[in-house]
């Protein structure tokens, strides 16, 4: 058999990746990862005691909007990246919007506060717990997302891994927000945003190993 004939024969049975199936797999992984992350947070850390107070609910809402916005936007791009050649249709601009928004709000908050309060606003009292907890909680959601993406056929494994980590970091931040009592916007921007970025970098490193065909 000639080379051209062999290529034709091999390509005849190839079907395109089902877009709906990929979207559904990523959506299911997002939901399952969220449920597991929240469950782990409830068991290991517990929920903040003042969660029913108006102030706590307002800041919880802000944290959730940042984290959910990050995970949701990243999941949209991840579903595209999971398909062969999907990186050509992905621009990370939308995924950056939650970070831009929280940084702007943090800057406004610092600008309105006395400089003597800045250290407390940025560092809070639970920065170390936040730095450790969000990446650890993100491990299981990351594994679930990787499992879902492996069922497709991503070609840019570094970028796909990075967005998998971004999704997992956002999901983990949603769960951790239910426990965290540090509510200042600079704290959220630095420690929530920073740990989500760490999860993204970890995903970029692990992606080529975990997603290799």
Secondary structure, DSSP 4 states (H G I P E B T S, - for coil): --HHHHHHHHHHT-----HHHHHHHHHHHHHHHHHHHHHHHHHHT---TTTTSHHHHHHHHHHHHHHHHHHHHHHHHHHHHTSTTGGGG--THHHHHHHHHHHHHHHHHHHHS-GGGHHHHHHTTTHHHHHHHHHHHHHHHHHHHHHHHHTS--S-HHHHHHHHHHHHHHHHHHHHHTT-----HHHIIIIIHHHHHHHHHHHHHHHHHHS--
